[in-house]
Amino acid sequence: MARSVSWRRSPSDAASWHQDQSQTAIIYILRETGPTGFLLKEEGETKKYKVFLGDPHTCTCPVFHKEKDLCKHICWVLLKKFRVPRENPLSFQLGLVEREINELLQGIAKKEQRPTRRAIELAKKAGNQPEKHATGDGREVLQQKEITEDDVCPICQDELLEKREPVTYCRYGCGKSTHIRCMKVWAEHQKSTGEVVIRCPLCREDYGQLTDLQAEYRTATLQKTRQERRDDIHMGVVCKGCNQSPITGKCYR
Protein backbone atom coordinates (compact mmCIF):
# COMPACT_ATOMS: atom_id res chain seq x y z
CA MET A 1 0.00 0.00 0.00
CA ALA A 2 1.65 3.22 -1.20
CA ARG A 3 2.20 6.10 1.22
CA SER A 4 1.78 9.77 0.41
CA VAL A 5 4.49 10.61 2.97
CA SER A 6 7.75 8.81 3.73
CA TRP A 7 8.11 6.42 6.66
CA ARG A 8 10.13 7.80 9.56
CA ARG A 9 12.63 5.73 11.52
CA SER A 10 12.66 8.22 14.39
CA PRO A 11 10.68 11.34 15.37
CA SER A 12 11.85 14.76 14.22
CA ASP A 13 12.87 17.30 16.85
CA ALA A 14 9.61 19.18 16.26
CA ALA A 15 7.49 16.04 16.62
CA SER A 16 9.33 15.02 19.78
CA TRP A 17 8.79 18.50 21.28
CA HIS A 18 5.08 18.44 20.45
CA GLN A 19 4.77 14.97 21.95
CA ASP A 20 6.17 16.46 25.18
CA GLN A 21 3.62 19.28 24.98
CA SER A 22 0.73 16.89 24.42
CA GLN A 23 1.52 14.98 27.61
CA THR A 24 0.93 18.03 29.82
CA ALA A 25 -1.77 19.82 27.81
CA ILE A 26 -5.41 19.66 28.93
CA ILE A 27 -7.38 19.13 25.74
CA TYR A 28 -11.09 18.40 25.30
CA ILE A 29 -12.80 16.43 22.55
CA LEU A 30 -15.83 18.50 21.57
CA ARG A 31 -16.99 16.40 18.64
CA GLU A 32 -15.97 13.27 16.77
CA THR A 33 -16.35 13.38 13.00
CA GLY A 34 -15.95 9.74 12.09
CA PRO A 35 -13.52 7.33 13.73
CA THR A 36 -10.41 9.45 13.13
CA GLY A 37 -11.71 13.02 13.02
CA PHE A 38 -11.91 15.23 16.11
CA LEU A 39 -12.79 18.80 17.05
CA LEU A 40 -10.49 19.80 19.93
CA LYS A 41 -10.25 22.69 22.36
CA GLU A 42 -7.37 23.28 24.74
CA GLU A 43 -7.87 24.49 28.30
CA GLY A 44 -7.53 28.28 28.45
CA GLU A 45 -7.84 28.71 24.68
CA THR A 46 -10.86 30.01 22.77
CA LYS A 47 -10.04 28.61 19.33
CA LYS A 48 -11.02 25.08 18.32
CA TYR A 49 -9.07 22.94 15.91
CA LYS A 50 -9.97 20.01 13.68
CA VAL A 51 -7.66 17.01 13.64
CA PHE A 52 -7.90 14.21 11.11
CA LEU A 53 -5.72 11.10 11.16
CA GLY A 54 -4.99 9.68 7.74
CA ASP A 55 -2.43 9.73 4.98
CA PRO A 56 -1.29 12.36 5.78
CA HIS A 57 -2.49 13.61 9.18
CA THR A 58 -3.92 17.13 9.22
CA CYS A 59 -4.77 19.81 11.77
CA THR A 60 -6.22 23.28 11.31
CA CYS A 61 -3.91 24.87 13.92
CA PRO A 62 -1.33 27.44 12.71
CA VAL A 63 1.62 25.43 14.08
CA PHE A 64 0.81 22.48 11.84
CA HIS A 65 0.51 24.68 8.77
CA LYS A 66 3.74 26.51 9.57
CA GLU A 67 5.97 23.57 10.50
CA LYS A 68 4.43 20.91 8.21
CA ASP A 69 5.04 18.43 11.01
CA LEU A 70 3.05 16.83 13.82
CA CYS A 71 1.52 19.43 16.16
CA LYS A 72 0.58 18.81 19.80
CA HIS A 73 -3.06 18.26 18.81
CA ILE A 74 -2.23 15.36 16.48
CA CYS A 75 0.22 14.00 19.06
CA TRP A 76 -2.47 14.22 21.75
CA VAL A 77 -4.94 12.24 19.67
CA LEU A 78 -2.35 9.54 18.97
CA LEU A 79 -0.89 9.30 22.47
CA LYS A 80 -3.89 10.12 24.65
CA LYS A 81 -7.00 9.17 22.69
CA PHE A 82 -5.64 6.08 20.95
CA ARG A 83 -3.07 5.25 23.65
CA VAL A 84 -0.28 4.61 21.15
CA PRO A 85 2.98 4.08 23.12
CA ARG A 86 5.43 6.86 22.42
CA GLU A 87 8.12 4.37 21.39
CA ASN A 88 5.80 2.88 18.78
CA PRO A 89 6.75 4.22 15.31
CA LEU A 90 3.07 4.85 14.56
CA SER A 91 3.12 7.67 17.12
CA PHE A 92 5.47 9.90 15.12
CA GLN A 93 4.61 9.24 11.48
CA LEU A 94 3.34 12.11 9.34
CA GLY A 95 0.53 9.87 8.17
CA LEU A 96 -0.86 6.36 8.49
CA VAL A 97 -2.21 4.07 5.80
CA GLU A 98 -5.50 2.22 6.14
CA ARG A 99 -3.99 -0.90 7.72
CA GLU A 100 -2.28 1.17 10.43
CA ILE A 101 -5.42 3.20 11.09
CA ASN A 102 -7.31 -0.05 11.59
CA GLU A 103 -4.69 -1.11 14.14
CA LEU A 104 -5.43 2.06 16.13
CA LEU A 105 -9.17 1.53 15.93
CA GLN A 106 -8.96 -2.11 16.95
CA GLY A 107 -6.81 -1.19 19.92
CA ILE A 108 -9.24 1.41 21.22
CA ALA A 109 -12.26 -0.77 20.49
CA LYS A 110 -10.95 -3.32 22.99
CA LYS A 111 -10.82 -0.67 25.72
CA GLU A 112 -14.00 1.21 24.84
CA GLN A 113 -17.26 -0.67 24.90
CA ARG A 114 -19.66 2.18 24.31
CA PRO A 115 -23.26 1.22 25.00
CA THR A 116 -25.43 1.86 21.95
CA ARG A 117 -29.11 2.68 22.16
CA ARG A 118 -29.85 -0.83 20.90
CA ALA A 119 -27.64 -2.31 23.63
CA ILE A 120 -29.41 -0.21 26.27
CA GLU A 121 -32.81 -1.40 25.04
CA LEU A 122 -31.68 -5.04 25.11
CA ALA A 123 -30.26 -4.59 28.60
CA LYS A 124 -33.60 -3.22 29.78
CA LYS A 125 -35.43 -6.21 28.39
CA ALA A 126 -32.95 -8.60 29.98
CA GLY A 127 -33.07 -6.77 33.30
CA ASN A 128 -29.29 -6.22 33.15
CA GLN A 129 -29.13 -2.53 34.01
CA PRO A 130 -28.28 -0.25 36.95
CA GLU A 131 -30.98 0.38 39.53
CA LYS A 132 -33.12 3.42 38.84
CA HIS A 133 -35.58 5.77 40.47
CA ALA A 134 -38.00 8.36 39.15
CA THR A 135 -37.55 12.14 39.25
CA GLY A 136 -40.21 14.78 39.74
CA ASP A 137 -40.80 15.01 35.99
CA GLY A 138 -41.44 11.26 35.78
CA ARG A 139 -38.15 10.32 34.11
CA GLU A 140 -36.30 7.30 35.40
CA VAL A 141 -32.81 8.04 36.74
CA LEU A 142 -30.12 5.38 36.67
CA GLN A 143 -27.72 4.86 39.53
CA GLN A 144 -24.11 5.76 38.86
CA LYS A 145 -22.00 2.81 37.71
CA GLU A 146 -18.91 1.93 39.71
CA ILE A 147 -15.77 3.63 38.40
CA THR A 148 -13.02 1.13 37.56
CA GLU A 149 -9.31 1.50 36.83
CA ASP A 150 -10.00 1.22 33.10
CA ASP A 151 -12.53 4.06 33.00
CA VAL A 152 -11.39 7.27 31.32
CA CYS A 153 -13.16 10.56 30.83
CA PRO A 154 -14.40 10.45 27.21
CA ILE A 155 -13.72 14.18 26.79
CA CYS A 156 -10.23 14.78 28.27
CA GLN A 157 -9.14 11.11 28.09
CA ASP A 158 -7.68 11.11 31.64
CA GLU A 159 -8.19 8.08 33.89
CA LEU A 160 -11.02 8.90 36.29
CA LEU A 161 -9.48 7.23 39.33
CA GLU A 162 -6.02 8.64 38.68
CA LYS A 163 -6.84 12.33 38.38
CA ARG A 164 -9.41 12.46 41.23
CA GLU A 165 -11.41 15.31 39.71
CA PRO A 166 -15.11 15.73 40.60
CA VAL A 167 -17.32 13.61 38.37
CA THR A 168 -20.90 13.57 37.16
CA TYR A 169 -22.64 10.77 35.29
CA CYS A 170 -25.20 9.96 32.60
CA ARG A 171 -28.45 9.59 34.53
CA TYR A 172 -30.74 8.63 31.65
CA GLY A 173 -28.62 6.42 29.39
CA CYS A 174 -25.54 4.48 30.43
CA GLY A 175 -24.79 5.47 34.06
CA LYS A 176 -21.10 6.07 33.26
CA SER A 177 -19.04 8.90 34.74
CA THR A 178 -17.38 11.96 33.24
CA HIS A 179 -15.45 14.83 34.80
CA ILE A 180 -17.90 17.61 35.67
CA ARG A 181 -15.60 20.27 34.24
CA CYS A 182 -15.22 18.34 30.98
CA MET A 183 -18.94 17.71 30.67
CA LYS A 184 -19.62 21.41 31.17
CA VAL A 185 -17.23 22.26 28.31
CA TRP A 186 -18.87 19.58 26.14
CA ALA A 187 -22.41 20.78 26.92
CA GLU A 188 -21.63 24.46 26.34
CA HIS A 189 -20.15 23.61 22.94
CA GLN A 190 -23.25 21.61 22.03
CA LYS A 191 -25.48 24.53 22.99
CA SER A 192 -23.32 26.95 20.99
CA THR A 193 -23.92 24.87 17.86
CA GLY A 194 -27.69 25.03 18.28
CA GLU A 195 -28.24 21.62 19.83
CA VAL A 196 -31.45 21.52 21.87
CA VAL A 197 -30.68 18.32 23.80
CA ILE A 198 -27.34 17.70 25.51
CA ARG A 199 -26.19 14.22 24.55
CA CYS A 200 -23.96 11.88 26.55
CA PRO A 201 -20.52 11.63 24.86
CA LEU A 202 -20.62 7.85 25.41
CA CYS A 203 -24.14 6.56 24.73
CA ARG A 204 -25.60 9.68 23.03
CA GLU A 205 -28.68 9.64 25.25
CA ASP A 206 -30.15 12.76 26.87
CA TYR A 207 -27.73 13.96 29.57
CA GLY A 208 -30.04 16.47 31.24
CA GLN A 209 -30.33 20.25 31.38
CA LEU A 210 -27.33 22.56 30.95
CA THR A 211 -28.50 24.63 33.94
CA ASP A 212 -28.41 21.52 36.15
CA LEU A 213 -24.90 20.71 34.96
CA GLN A 214 -23.73 24.29 35.58
CA ALA A 215 -25.16 24.16 39.11
CA GLU A 216 -23.42 20.82 39.70
CA TYR A 217 -20.16 22.37 38.46
CA ARG A 218 -20.48 25.31 40.86
CA THR A 219 -21.11 22.94 43.77
CA ALA A 220 -18.12 20.80 42.80
CA THR A 221 -15.92 23.90 42.58
CA LEU A 222 -16.91 24.92 46.10
CA GLN A 223 -16.25 21.40 47.37
CA LYS A 224 -12.86 21.38 45.69
CA THR A 225 -12.00 24.65 47.41
CA ARG A 226 -13.00 23.07 50.73
CA GLN A 227 -10.90 20.03 49.95
CA GLU A 228 -7.81 22.20 49.52
CA ARG A 229 -8.27 23.21 53.15
CA ARG A 230 -9.16 19.75 54.45
CA ASP A 231 -7.75 16.27 53.93
CA ASP A 232 -10.95 14.33 54.66
CA ILE A 233 -12.91 15.20 51.48
CA HIS A 234 -12.13 12.69 48.73
CA MET A 235 -13.03 14.09 45.32
CA GLY A 236 -13.65 11.65 42.48
CA VAL A 237 -14.20 8.74 44.91
CA VAL A 238 -17.59 7.03 44.78
CA CYS A 239 -19.01 5.12 47.75
CA LYS A 240 -19.63 1.50 46.74
CA GLY A 241 -22.57 1.31 49.11
CA CYS A 242 -24.66 4.36 48.21
CA ASN A 243 -22.86 5.82 45.15
CA GLN A 244 -22.31 9.13 46.98
CA SER A 245 -19.47 11.27 45.67
CA PRO A 246 -17.37 12.88 47.03
CA ILE A 247 -16.79 10.87 50.21
CA THR A 248 -16.22 12.84 53.41
CA GLY A 249 -14.36 11.32 56.34
CA LYS A 250 -10.99 9.91 57.33
CA CYS A 251 -12.10 6.29 57.33
CA TYR A 252 -13.82 5.06 54.19
CA ARG A 253 -13.98 2.28 51.62
C-alpha positions in Angstrom: 0.0 0.0 0.0 1.6 3.2 -1.2 2.2 6.1 1.2 1.8 9.8 0.4 4.5 10.6 3.0 7.8 8.8 3.7 8.1 6.4 6.7 10.1 7.8 9.6 12.6 5.7 11.5 12.7 8.2 14.4 10.7 11.3 15.4 11.9 14.8 14.2 12.9 17.3 16.8 9.6 19.2 16.3 7.5 16.0 16.6 9.3 15.0 19.8 8.8 18.5 21.3 5.1 18.4 20.4 4.8 15.0 22.0 6.2 16.5 25.2 3.6 19.3 25.0 0.7 16.9 24.4 1.5 15.0 27.6 0.9 18.0 29.8 -1.8 19.8 27.8 -5.4 19.7 28.9 -7.4 19.1 25.7 -11.1 18.4 25.3 -12.8 16.4 22.5 -15.8 18.5 21.6 -17.0 16.4 18.6 -16.0 13.3 16.8 -16.3 13.4 13.0 -16.0 9.7 12.1 -13.5 7.3 13.7 -10.4 9.4 13.1 -11.7 13.0 13.0 -11.9 15.2 16.1 -12.8 18.8 17.1 -10.5 19.8 19.9 -10.3 22.7 22.4 -7.4 23.3 24.7 -7.9 24.5 28.3 -7.5 28.3 28.5 -7.8 28.7 24.7 -10.9 30.0 22.8 -10.0 28.6 19.3 -11.0 25.1 18.3 -9.1 22.9 15.9 -10.0 20.0 13.7 -7.7 17.0 13.6 -7.9 14.2 11.1 -5.7 11.1 11.2 -5.0 9.7 7.7 -2.4 9.7 5.0 -1.3 12.4 5.8 -2.5 13.6 9.2 -3.9 17.1 9.2 -4.8 19.8 11.8 -6.2 23.3 11.3 -3.9 24.9 13.9 -1.3 27.4 12.7 1.6 25.4 14.1 0.8 22.5 11.8 0.5 24.7 8.8 3.7 26.5 9.6 6.0 23.6 10.5 4.4 20.9 8.2 5.0 18.4 11.0 3.0 16.8 13.8 1.5 19.4 16.2 0.6 18.8 19.8 -3.1 18.3 18.8 -2.2 15.4 16.5 0.2 14.0 19.1 -2.5 14.2 21.8 -4.9 12.2 19.7 -2.4 9.5 19.0 -0.9 9.3 22.5 -3.9 10.1 24.7 -7.0 9.2 22.7 -5.6 6.1 20.9 -3.1 5.3 23.6 -0.3 4.6 21.2 3.0 4.1 23.1 5.4 6.9 22.4 8.1 4.4 21.4 5.8 2.9 18.8 6.8 4.2 15.3 3.1 4.9 14.6 3.1 7.7 17.1 5.5 9.9 15.1 4.6 9.2 11.5 3.3 12.1 9.3 0.5 9.9 8.2 -0.9 6.4 8.5 -2.2 4.1 5.8 -5.5 2.2 6.1 -4.0 -0.9 7.7 -2.3 1.2 10.4 -5.4 3.2 11.1 -7.3 -0.1 11.6 -4.7 -1.1 14.1 -5.4 2.1 16.1 -9.2 1.5 15.9 -9.0 -2.1 16.9 -6.8 -1.2 19.9 -9.2 1.4 21.2 -12.3 -0.8 20.5 -10.9 -3.3 23.0 -10.8 -0.7 25.7 -14.0 1.2 24.8 -17.3 -0.7 24.9 -19.7 2.2 24.3 -23.3 1.2 25.0 -25.4 1.9 22.0 -29.1 2.7 22.2 -29.8 -0.8 20.9 -27.6 -2.3 23.6 -29.4 -0.2 26.3 -32.8 -1.4 25.0 -31.7 -5.0 25.1 -30.3 -4.6 28.6 -33.6 -3.2 29.8 -35.4 -6.2 28.4 -33.0 -8.6 30.0 -33.1 -6.8 33.3 -29.3 -6.2 33.1 -29.1 -2.5 34.0 -28.3 -0.3 36.9 -31.0 0.4 39.5 -33.1 3.4 38.8 -35.6 5.8 40.5 -38.0 8.4 39.1 -37.6 12.1 39.2 -40.2 14.8 39.7 -40.8 15.0 36.0 -41.4 11.3 35.8 -38.2 10.3 34.1 -36.3 7.3 35.4 -32.8 8.0 36.7 -30.1 5.4 36.7 -27.7 4.9 39.5 -24.1 5.8 38.9 -22.0 2.8 37.7 -18.9 1.9 39.7 -15.8 3.6 38.4 -13.0 1.1 37.6 -9.3 1.5 36.8 -10.0 1.2 33.1 -12.5 4.1 33.0 -11.4 7.3 31.3 -13.2 10.6 30.8 -14.4 10.5 27.2 -13.7 14.2 26.8 -10.2 14.8 28.3 -9.1 11.1 28.1 -7.7 11.1 31.6 -8.2 8.1 33.9 -11.0 8.9 36.3 -9.5 7.2 39.3 -6.0 8.6 38.7 -6.8 12.3 38.4 -9.4 12.5 41.2 -11.4 15.3 39.7 -15.1 15.7 40.6 -17.3 13.6 38.4 -20.9 13.6 37.2 -22.6 10.8 35.3 -25.2 10.0 32.6 -28.5 9.6 34.5 -30.7 8.6 31.6 -28.6 6.4 29.4 -25.5 4.5 30.4 -24.8 5.5 34.1 -21.1 6.1 33.3 -19.0 8.9 34.7 -17.4 12.0 33.2 -15.5 14.8 34.8 -17.9 17.6 35.7 -15.6 20.3 34.2 -15.2 18.3 31.0 -18.9 17.7 30.7 -19.6 21.4 31.2 -17.2 22.3 28.3 -18.9 19.6 26.1 -22.4 20.8 26.9 -21.6 24.5 26.3 -20.2 23.6 22.9 -23.2 21.6 22.0 -25.5 24.5 23.0 -23.3 27.0 21.0 -23.9 24.9 17.9 -27.7 25.0 18.3 -28.2 21.6 19.8 -31.4 21.5 21.9 -30.7 18.3 23.8 -27.3 17.7 25.5 -26.2 14.2 24.6 -24.0 11.9 26.6 -20.5 11.6 24.9 -20.6 7.9 25.4 -24.1 6.6 24.7 -25.6 9.7 23.0 -28.7 9.6 25.3 -30.2 12.8 26.9 -27.7 14.0 29.6 -30.0 16.5 31.2 -30.3 20.3 31.4 -27.3 22.6 30.9 -28.5 24.6 33.9 -28.4 21.5 36.1 -24.9 20.7 35.0 -23.7 24.3 35.6 -25.2 24.2 39.1 -23.4 20.8 39.7 -20.2 22.4 38.5 -20.5 25.3 40.9 -21.1 22.9 43.8 -18.1 20.8 42.8 -15.9 23.9 42.6 -16.9 24.9 46.1 -16.3 21.4 47.4 -12.9 21.4 45.7 -12.0 24.6 47.4 -13.0 23.1 50.7 -10.9 20.0 49.9 -7.8 22.2 49.5 -8.3 23.2 53.2 -9.2 19.8 54.4 -7.7 16.3 53.9 -11.0 14.3 54.7 -12.9 15.2 51.5 -12.1 12.7 48.7 -13.0 14.1 45.3 -13.7 11.6 42.5 -14.2 8.7 44.9 -17.6 7.0 44.8 -19.0 5.1 47.7 -19.6 1.5 46.7 -22.6 1.3 49.1 -24.7 4.4 48.2 -22.9 5.8 45.2 -22.3 9.1 47.0 -19.5 11.3 45.7 -17.4 12.9 47.0 -16.8 10.9 50.2 -16.2 12.8 53.4 -14.4 11.3 56.3 -11.0 9.9 57.3 -12.1 6.3 57.3 -13.8 5.1 54.2 -14.0 2.3 51.6 
